[in-house]
């Protein structure tokens, strides 16, 4: 195989997407960056399989954030990133999923730019893609949905408002990140704008990890479905699990 260029050599900081959790979803570019790093600053959503690929001599700094829970302040993350980069060591900022999707990437880039530091970005597989694959579905389908929405359940101001009328149309598909706490709010807004209560919503908790769990719900049952979840989850609004994928999951559970 032709040697890949070393991303960490291109700039003081490499922003890298770790994918949803499983090592199988890591890109070759991100793996190479981890192997050549001097320090890895990672968030709490990076899977243990991926963390295990970081060489033992590489310094790890856990700067995790959790919605509605204990978190490292963004200002502290920015300061740590800049301070480590100024040492001249190769720094990888490792983020779960894709670093450019709800990963506060721009805020960290702006901190580096203010310090006169360069960066490079290695995207990763976002959780919605892996979640849809796990239920045997595509995120877009000819004749069903001409667009795909990826939205957040909450933002800095609280529960996030969306294009509810557009989302409520038959056949639409939306991947909702960080939507557990706002599930009842989402349900109410969608039904207020005409969404069918029977619209399927598949909840995938701990996407791609050994403890991944798939819950079949509808818009009507969504708040109850997510109430007992304690891991990160993606809500696939408008998608139901394929029968063949359901049978595969049941087979895996029976053999576990």
Buried (B, 14 or more C-beta within 10 A) or exposed (E): EEEEEBBBEEBBBBBBBBBBBBBEBBBEBBBBBBBBBBBBBBBBBBBEBBBEBBEEEBEBBEBBBEBEEEBBEBEEBBEBBBEBBEEEBBBBBBBBBBBBBBBBBEEBBEBBEEBEBEBBBBBBBBBBBBBBBBBBBBBEEEEEBEEBBBBBBBEEEEBBEBEBEEBBEEEBBBBBBBBBBBBBBBBBBBBEBEBEEEBBBBBBBBBBBEEBBBBBBBBBBBBEBBEEBEEBBBBBBBBBBEEEBBEBBEEEEEEE
